Amino acid sequence: MSDGGVTRTLVALHGNFASSRWWVDLLATPPAGWRVLAPDLPGFAGTPHPGPVSIGAYADWVQDWLRAQGVTRPVLLGHSLGGAVALEVAARDPQALSGLVLAASAPLSGLVTPEEHYPVLELLRTTPALLEASLGALFPSGRPANFADLLTDGANMAATHYSGNARALAGWQVEAARLAGLPTLVLGGELDALITPDLVRAQAAALGTAATVLPGRGHGFPQEDPAAFRALLERFPDTLPAS
């Protein structure tokens, strides 16, 4: 990392059924030498969602948000659905970013949800116990201290997003060649049943880098083990320029 108090900007994009509160530990104790910003994507935690449910629309919003915030050349961190959004933003203009961190990110080829799972996604809107069980399963080594807040945000997601985000991920993909030369950190959880270690390693290979898989952690590994996650961010390449 750089010294002399130089600060780099990390913009953290949350996943599905989530909000910026998933980054509460990262915001409270940023990696050394970084400042962390965490927006709520459209349709999450009260952010208006006026347009279509698509990865492209989310990427449009993020690009507008970065301009409004005056943020230039940040590192984008994307978790799960947020990883697809980060990848889309990066593929449009890699030179606008200093780097990319993919945490249990949707694969480059998209993520197809079987049709028989869509009724279950809609049930999550009206069945609190099912939502709690589904979100709880993301943290096999232990639920975060603010799990009640995470559950509240998951329940308050826009109604269009329950099936809409799954359709959006199924219809999206990005070419690895468009990201050539962009420093990228690819991370996953050993016990992640959604973005499995094999998918994480395949994504890393396509991007010409190595994958780091955290043992004993699941899809929510940044929240299960924030100290280990922070340490990985602190070791991100020293070649990154200051923002």
Contacts in CASP RR format, 6 or more apart in sequence:
PFRMAT RR
TARGET T0000
AUTHOR 0000-0000-0000
METHOD contacts of the structure
MODEL  1
MSDGGVTRTLVALHGNFASSRWWVDLLATPPAGWRVLAPDLPGFAGTPHP
GPVSIGAYADWVQDWLRAQGVTRPVLLGHSLGGAVALEVAARDPQALSGL
VLAASAPLSGLVTPEEHYPVLELLRTTPALLEASLGALFPSGRPANFADL
LTDGANMAATHYSGNARALAGWQVEAARLAGLPTLVLGGELDALITPDLV
RAQAAALGTAATVLPGRGHGFPQEDPAAFRALLERFPDTLPAS
1 32 0 8 1.000
1 33 0 8 1.000
1 234 0 8 1.000
1 238 0 8 1.000
2 8 0 8 1.000
2 33 0 8 1.000
2 238 0 8 1.000
2 242 0 8 1.000
5 33 0 8 1.000
6 33 0 8 1.000
6 242 0 8 1.000
7 33 0 8 1.000
7 34 0 8 1.000
7 35 0 8 1.000
7 242 0 8 1.000
7 243 0 8 1.000
8 33 0 8 1.000
8 34 0 8 1.000
8 35 0 8 1.000
8 74 0 8 1.000
8 75 0 8 1.000
8 98 0 8 1.000
8 240 0 8 1.000
8 241 0 8 1.000
8 242 0 8 1.000
8 243 0 8 1.000
9 34 0 8 1.000
9 35 0 8 1.000
9 36 0 8 1.000
9 37 0 8 1.000
9 71 0 8 1.000
9 73 0 8 1.000
9 74 0 8 1.000
9 75 0 8 1.000
9 243 0 8 1.000
10 26 0 8 1.000
10 30 0 8 1.000
10 31 0 8 1.000
10 34 0 8 1.000
10 35 0 8 1.000
10 36 0 8 1.000
10 37 0 8 1.000
10 74 0 8 1.000
10 75 0 8 1.000
10 77 0 8 1.000
10 101 0 8 1.000
10 233 0 8 1.000
11 36 0 8 1.000
11 37 0 8 1.000
11 38 0 8 1.000
11 39 0 8 1.000
11 62 0 8 1.000
11 66 0 8 1.000
11 71 0 8 1.000
11 74 0 8 1.000
11 75 0 8 1.000
11 76 0 8 1.000
11 77 0 8 1.000
12 20 0 8 1.000
12 23 0 8 1.000
12 26 0 8 1.000
12 36 0 8 1.000
12 37 0 8 1.000
12 38 0 8 1.000
12 77 0 8 1.000
12 78 0 8 1.000
12 79 0 8 1.000
13 38 0 8 1.000
13 39 0 8 1.000
13 41 0 8 1.000
13 62 0 8 1.000
13 76 0 8 1.000
13 77 0 8 1.000
13 78 0 8 1.000
13 79 0 8 1.000
13 82 0 8 1.000
13 83 0 8 1.000
13 85 0 8 1.000
13 86 0 8 1.000
14 20 0 8 1.000
14 22 0 8 1.000
14 23 0 8 1.000
14 38 0 8 1.000
14 40 0 8 1.000
14 41 0 8 1.000
14 44 0 8 1.000
14 78 0 8 1.000
14 79 0 8 1.000
14 81 0 8 1.000
14 82 0 8 1.000
15 22 0 8 1.000
15 41 0 8 1.000
15 78 0 8 1.000
15 79 0 8 1.000
15 80 0 8 1.000
15 81 0 8 1.000
15 82 0 8 1.000
15 83 0 8 1.000
16 80 0 8 1.000
16 81 0 8 1.000
16 157 0 8 1.000
16 161 0 8 1.000
16 165 0 8 1.000
17 124 0 8 1.000
17 131 0 8 1.000
17 134 0 8 1.000
17 135 0 8 1.000
17 153 0 8 1.000
17 154 0 8 1.000
17 157 0 8 1.000
18 44 0 8 1.000
18 79 0 8 1.000
18 80 0 8 1.000
18 81 0 8 1.000
18 150 0 8 1.000
18 153 0 8 1.000
18 154 0 8 1.000
19 40 0 8 1.000
19 44 0 8 1.000
19 45 0 8 1.000
19 150 0 8 1.000
19 153 0 8 1.000
19 154 0 8 1.000
20 27 0 8 1.000
20 38 0 8 1.000
20 39 0 8 1.000
20 40 0 8 1.000
20 45 0 8 1.000
21 45 0 8 1.000
21 146 0 8 1.000
21 149 0 8 1.000
21 150 0 8 1.000
21 153 0 8 1.000
22 79 0 8 1.000
22 150 0 8 1.000
22 222 0 8 1.000
22 223 0 8 1.000
23 36 0 8 1.000
23 38 0 8 1.000
23 222 0 8 1.000
24 146 0 8 1.000
24 149 0 8 1.000
25 144 0 8 1.000
25 223 0 8 1.000
25 226 0 8 1.000
25 230 0 8 1.000
26 36 0 8 1.000
26 38 0 8 1.000
26 222 0 8 1.000
26 226 0 8 1.000
26 229 0 8 1.000
26 230 0 8 1.000
27 36 0 8 1.000
27 38 0 8 1.000
29 226 0 8 1.000
29 230 0 8 1.000
30 36 0 8 1.000
30 230 0 8 1.000
31 230 0 8 1.000
31 233 0 8 1.000
31 234 0 8 1.000
32 234 0 8 1.000
34 233 0 8 1.000
37 69 0 8 1.000
37 71 0 8 1.000
37 74 0 8 1.000
39 47 0 8 1.000
39 62 0 8 1.000
39 65 0 8 1.000
40 46 0 8 1.000
40 47 0 8 1.000
41 47 0 8 1.000
41 58 0 8 1.000
41 61 0 8 1.000
41 62 0 8 1.000
41 82 0 8 1.000
41 85 0 8 1.000
42 48 0 8 1.000
42 49 0 8 1.000
42 50 0 8 1.000
42 51 0 8 1.000
42 57 0 8 1.000
42 58 0 8 1.000
42 61 0 8 1.000
42 158 0 8 1.000
43 49 0 8 1.000
43 157 0 8 1.000
43 158 0 8 1.000
43 160 0 8 1.000
43 161 0 8 1.000
44 153 0 8 1.000
44 157 0 8 1.000
44 158 0 8 1.000
44 161 0 8 1.000
45 153 0 8 1.000
45 156 0 8 1.000
46 156 0 8 1.000
49 158 0 8 1.000
49 160 0 8 1.000
49 161 0 8 1.000
51 57 0 8 1.000
53 160 0 8 1.000
53 161 0 8 1.000
53 164 0 8 1.000
53 165 0 8 1.000
53 167 0 8 1.000
53 168 0 8 1.000
54 168 0 8 1.000
54 172 0 8 1.000
55 84 0 8 1.000
55 85 0 8 1.000
55 88 0 8 1.000
55 168 0 8 1.000
55 169 0 8 1.000
55 172 0 8 1.000
56 85 0 8 1.000
56 88 0 8 1.000
56 172 0 8 1.000
58 82 0 8 1.000
58 85 0 8 1.000
58 88 0 8 1.000
58 168 0 8 1.000
59 85 0 8 1.000
59 88 0 8 1.000
59 89 0 8 1.000
59 92 0 8 1.000
62 76 0 8 1.000
62 85 0 8 1.000
62 89 0 8 1.000
63 89 0 8 1.000
63 92 0 8 1.000
66 72 0 8 1.000
66 74 0 8 1.000
71 243 0 8 1.000
72 96 0 8 1.000
72 243 0 8 1.000
73 96 0 8 1.000
73 97 0 8 1.000
73 98 0 8 1.000
73 241 0 8 1.000
73 243 0 8 1.000
74 97 0 8 1.000
74 98 0 8 1.000
74 243 0 8 1.000
75 97 0 8 1.000
75 98 0 8 1.000
75 99 0 8 1.000
75 100 0 8 1.000
75 101 0 8 1.000
75 236 0 8 1.000
75 240 0 8 1.000
76 86 0 8 1.000
76 89 0 8 1.000
76 90 0 8 1.000
76 97 0 8 1.000
76 99 0 8 1.000
76 100 0 8 1.000
76 101 0 8 1.000
77 86 0 8 1.000
77 100 0 8 1.000
77 101 0 8 1.000
77 103 0 8 1.000
77 233 0 8 1.000
78 85 0 8 1.000
78 86 0 8 1.000
78 101 0 8 1.000
78 102 0 8 1.000
78 103 0 8 1.000
78 105 0 8 1.000
79 103 0 8 1.000
79 104 0 8 1.000
79 105 0 8 1.000
79 220 0 8 1.000
79 222 0 8 1.000
80 103 0 8 1.000
80 104 0 8 1.000
80 105 0 8 1.000
80 106 0 8 1.000
80 194 0 8 1.000
80 195 0 8 1.000
80 219 0 8 1.000
81 106 0 8 1.000
81 165 0 8 1.000
81 169 0 8 1.000
82 105 0 8 1.000
82 106 0 8 1.000
83 102 0 8 1.000
83 103 0 8 1.000
83 105 0 8 1.000
83 106 0 8 1.000
84 105 0 8 1.000
84 106 0 8 1.000
84 110 0 8 1.000
84 111 0 8 1.000
84 169 0 8 1.000
84 172 0 8 1.000
84 174 0 8 1.000
86 100 0 8 1.000
86 101 0 8 1.000
86 102 0 8 1.000
86 105 0 8 1.000
87 100 0 8 1.000
87 102 0 8 1.000
87 105 0 8 1.000
87 106 0 8 1.000
87 108 0 8 1.000
87 174 0 8 1.000
87 179 0 8 1.000
88 172 0 8 1.000
88 174 0 8 1.000
89 96 0 8 1.000
89 97 0 8 1.000
90 97 0 8 1.000
90 99 0 8 1.000
90 100 0 8 1.000
90 178 0 8 1.000
90 179 0 8 1.000
90 182 0 8 1.000
91 174 0 8 1.000
91 175 0 8 1.000
91 178 0 8 1.000
91 179 0 8 1.000
94 178 0 8 1.000
94 179 0 8 1.000
94 180 0 8 1.000
94 181 0 8 1.000
94 182 0 8 1.000
97 182 0 8 1.000
98 183 0 8 1.000
98 240 0 8 1.000
98 241 0 8 1.000
98 243 0 8 1.000
99 182 0 8 1.000
99 183 0 8 1.000
99 184 0 8 1.000
99 240 0 8 1.000
100 179 0 8 1.000
100 182 0 8 1.000
100 183 0 8 1.000
100 184 0 8 1.000
100 185 0 8 1.000
101 184 0 8 1.000
101 185 0 8 1.000
101 187 0 8 1.000
101 233 0 8 1.000
101 236 0 8 1.000
102 184 0 8 1.000
102 185 0 8 1.000
102 186 0 8 1.000
102 187 0 8 1.000
102 203 0 8 1.000
103 187 0 8 1.000
103 188 0 8 1.000
103 221 0 8 1.000
103 222 0 8 1.000
103 229 0 8 1.000
104 187 0 8 1.000
104 188 0 8 1.000
104 189 0 8 1.000
104 192 0 8 1.000
104 194 0 8 1.000
104 195 0 8 1.000
104 200 0 8 1.000
104 218 0 8 1.000
104 219 0 8 1.000
104 220 0 8 1.000
104 221 0 8 1.000
105 186 0 8 1.000
105 195 0 8 1.000
105 203 0 8 1.000
106 169 0 8 1.000
106 172 0 8 1.000
106 195 0 8 1.000
107 195 0 8 1.000
107 199 0 8 1.000
107 202 0 8 1.000
107 203 0 8 1.000
108 173 0 8 1.000
108 174 0 8 1.000
108 175 0 8 1.000
108 176 0 8 1.000
108 203 0 8 1.000
108 206 0 8 1.000
108 207 0 8 1.000
109 173 0 8 1.000
110 169 0 8 1.000
110 170 0 8 1.000
110 171 0 8 1.000
110 172 0 8 1.000
110 173 0 8 1.000
111 166 0 8 1.000
111 169 0 8 1.000
111 170 0 8 1.000
111 195 0 8 1.000
112 169 0 8 1.000
112 170 0 8 1.000
113 121 0 8 1.000
113 166 0 8 1.000
113 169 0 8 1.000
113 170 0 8 1.000
117 166 0 8 1.000
118 163 0 8 1.000
118 166 0 8 1.000
120 130 0 8 1.000
121 162 0 8 1.000
121 163 0 8 1.000
121 166 0 8 1.000
122 162 0 8 1.000
122 163 0 8 1.000
123 130 0 8 1.000
124 130 0 8 1.000
124 131 0 8 1.000
124 134 0 8 1.000
124 162 0 8 1.000
125 159 0 8 1.000
125 162 0 8 1.000
128 155 0 8 1.000
131 151 0 8 1.000
131 154 0 8 1.000
131 155 0 8 1.000
132 151 0 8 1.000
135 147 0 8 1.000
135 150 0 8 1.000
135 151 0 8 1.000
135 154 0 8 1.000
136 143 0 8 1.000
136 147 0 8 1.000
137 193 0 8 1.000
138 218 0 8 1.000
138 219 0 8 1.000
138 220 0 8 1.000
139 147 0 8 1.000
139 218 0 8 1.000
139 220 0 8 1.000
139 223 0 8 1.000
139 224 0 8 1.000
140 191 0 8 1.000
140 216 0 8 1.000
140 217 0 8 1.000
140 218 0 8 1.000
140 224 0 8 1.000
141 191 0 8 1.000
141 216 0 8 1.000
141 217 0 8 1.000
141 218 0 8 1.000
141 224 0 8 1.000
141 225 0 8 1.000
142 224 0 8 1.000
144 150 0 8 1.000
144 223 0 8 1.000
144 224 0 8 1.000
150 223 0 8 1.000
176 206 0 8 1.000
176 207 0 8 1.000
176 208 0 8 1.000
179 207 0 8 1.000
183 236 0 8 1.000
183 237 0 8 1.000
183 239 0 8 1.000
183 240 0 8 1.000
184 207 0 8 1.000
184 209 0 8 1.000
185 209 0 8 1.000
185 212 0 8 1.000
185 232 0 8 1.000
185 233 0 8 1.000
185 236 0 8 1.000
186 200 0 8 1.000
186 203 0 8 1.000
186 204 0 8 1.000
186 207 0 8 1.000
186 209 0 8 1.000
186 210 0 8 1.000
186 211 0 8 1.000
186 212 0 8 1.000
187 200 0 8 1.000
187 211 0 8 1.000
187 212 0 8 1.000
187 213 0 8 1.000
187 214 0 8 1.000
187 221 0 8 1.000
187 229 0 8 1.000
187 232 0 8 1.000
188 195 0 8 1.000
188 197 0 8 1.000
188 200 0 8 1.000
188 211 0 8 1.000
188 212 0 8 1.000
188 213 0 8 1.000
188 214 0 8 1.000
188 217 0 8 1.000
188 218 0 8 1.000
188 221 0 8 1.000
189 197 0 8 1.000
189 200 0 8 1.000
189 213 0 8 1.000
189 214 0 8 1.000
189 215 0 8 1.000
189 216 0 8 1.000
189 217 0 8 1.000
189 218 0 8 1.000
189 219 0 8 1.000
189 220 0 8 1.000
189 221 0 8 1.000
190 197 0 8 1.000
190 213 0 8 1.000
190 214 0 8 1.000
190 215 0 8 1.000
190 216 0 8 1.000
190 217 0 8 1.000
190 218 0 8 1.000
191 216 0 8 1.000
191 217 0 8 1.000
191 218 0 8 1.000
192 200 0 8 1.000
192 217 0 8 1.000
192 218 0 8 1.000
192 219 0 8 1.000
192 220 0 8 1.000
192 221 0 8 1.000
193 218 0 8 1.000
193 219 0 8 1.000
194 219 0 8 1.000
195 219 0 8 1.000
197 211 0 8 1.000
197 213 0 8 1.000
200 211 0 8 1.000
200 213 0 8 1.000
201 211 0 8 1.000
201 213 0 8 1.000
203 211 0 8 1.000
204 210 0 8 1.000
204 211 0 8 1.000
205 211 0 8 1.000
212 232 0 8 1.000
214 221 0 8 1.000
214 225 0 8 1.000
214 228 0 8 1.000
214 229 0 8 1.000
217 224 0 8 1.000
217 225 0 8 1.000
218 224 0 8 1.000
221 228 0 8 1.000
221 229 0 8 1.000
222 229 0 8 1.000
END
